[in-house]
Amino acid sequence: MHDARHRLAEEPERAKALDARFEAAKQRLADAKARLSENQNARRGIEKDVAVHQGRLSKFREQAMAVKTNQEYHAVQKEIGFAQGEIKTLEDKILELMVEADELNAAAKRAEKALADEQKAVEADRKALQNETTELNVSLERMGREREALAKALDPAALATFDLVAKKRNGVAVAEARDAICTICHVRMRPQVFNNVRRNDSIIQCDSCQRILYFAAAVAQPAR
């Protein structure tokens, strides 16, 4: 019963862990989409800058057709060259962002698939957890009824001793005595104590761990 209760007590945390797994997958997808959105926004911003420089370039080319002196011509050509350089730099950046966008888009698709897979896995684990909870509750009810029936046949003092030891020893109130040793705490007992335990007709507690000792006779192996 102790193990079943302990398992049930853990189940809220296990349920939270399942929720955390799903939320983490959702966050990874959101992060991937955010990076892709930032890339697209940056690209649109640069495309606007390119349009501005292209407008200036067209203006300078119109001015070049109307200049009257070499000095004016060289000045306009300088502006044209600068605008062309800016446009090339920005277009190179756009190409970089386009390559990056392909990678980010692929990453977003992977994150989306991972989220779908994780959702299925979490749903399956949550269903298994719910089934386990139901089974544990059924087991606890059954063990409770069995314990109640057994308690009626036991000496009240013996039952009180059992409950006290179980409470102190994480639900394990009994221990097998084998070769004059407590098999749980591994402390050796006195020969007379072991002889008394072997009879299995009274409550004898381990001097070390206080668990109730019992002796299991060896089962004879069939002759071959």
C-alpha positions, -999 to 999 in steps of 0.1 A, spaced: 0 0 0 29 23 7 43 20 -28 9 26 -43 2 57 -22 37 69 -30 31 64 -67 -2 82 -66 14 111 -47 39 115 -76 13 116 -103 5 153 -101 42 161 -107 43 135 -135 13 152 -151 30 186 -148 61 171 -165 40 160 -194 25 195 -197 60 210 -196 72 187 -224 43 198 -246 48 235 -237 85 232 -245 78 219 -280 53 247 -285 79 272 -274 104 258 -298 80 262 -327 71 297 -316 108 306 -314 114 292 -349 85 312 -363 97 343 -346 131 340 -361 115 335 -396 93 365 -390 123 387 -380 141 376 -412 111 385 -433 107 419 -416 144 426 -421 141 417 -458 111 440 -463 129 468 -446 160 464 -468 138 462 -499 123 495 -490 158 510 -487 166 496 -521 135 513 -535 147 546 -520 181 543 -535 167 532 -569 145 564 -568 176 585 -561 195 567 -589 168 575 -614 168 611 -603 206 614 -607 204 598 -641 179 624 -652 201 651 -638 231 637 -658 211 642 -690 207 679 -682 241 689 -669 260 716 -687 295 715 -673 321 687 -667 321 696 -630 283 690 -627 286 658 -648 313 643 -625 294 653 -594 263 636 -607 283 605 -617 297 603 -582 262 603 -568 251 576 -593 281 554 -583 273 558 -547 237 549 -552 246 519 -573 271 508 -546 244 511 -519 219 492 -540 244 463 -546 253 461 -509 216 460 -499 208 434 -526 236 412 -514 221 414 -479 187 405 -493 203 374 -509 218 364 -476 185 368 -459 168 347 -486 193 319 -480 188 323 -443 150 323 -447 151 289 -465 170 275 -435 146 291 -410 116 280 -429 129 244 -429 136 247 -391 101 259 -385 86 230 -404 108 206 -384 96 223 -352 60 220 -363 64 183 -370 82 178 -337 53 195 -319 28 172 -336 49 142 -327 53 154 -291 16 161 -288 8 125 -298 34 111 -274 22 133 -245 -14 123 -251 -4 86 -251 16 91 -219 -12 111 -203 -37 83 -211 -12 57 -196 -9 79 -165 -47 81 -161 -50 44 -165 -23 38 -139 -41 62 -115 -73 42 -119 -55 9 -114 -37 22 -83 -69 35 -68 -85 1 -75 -55 -17 -59 -56 6 -29 -93 -1 -23 -87 -38 -27 -57 -38 -4 -76 -17 21 -104 -43 22 -79 -71 25 -61 -53 53 -93 -46 71 -103 -83 69 -68 -94 81 -68 -69 109 -99 -85 124 -80 -118 127 -48 -103 142 -39 -94 177 -44 -56 182 -10 -53 197 7 -71 168 -12 -49 143 -2 -18 162 35 -29 161 32 -36 124 17 -2 116 43 16 137 72 -1 120 57 4 86 53 41 93 89 45 104 104 23 76 87 36 45 60 11 44 82 -20 48 75 -35 82 88 -71 77 121 -85 68 133 -120 60 159 -136 83 183 -157 64 215 -173 78 210 -153 110 211 -120 91 183 -94 85 181 -93 47 172 -56 47 196 -40 72 222 -68 70 228 -69 107 236 -103 122 214 -116 150 222 -137 180 218 -175 175 190 -178 200 171 -149 183 175 -166 150 163 -199 164 132 -182 177 126 -164 144 128 -198 126 97 -210 145 76 -182 130 53 -183 160 58 -149 176 67 -113 167 104 -108 169 119 -75 157 153 -68 143 175 -52 169 188 -28 143 160 -18 119 131 -29 142 114 -47 113 94 -78 122 115 -108 112 102 -140 95 119 -171 83 113 -187 49 122 -223 48 142 -234 17 121 -252 -9 135 -286 -18 144 -288 -55 129 -318 -73 154 -346 -82 164 -347 -118 
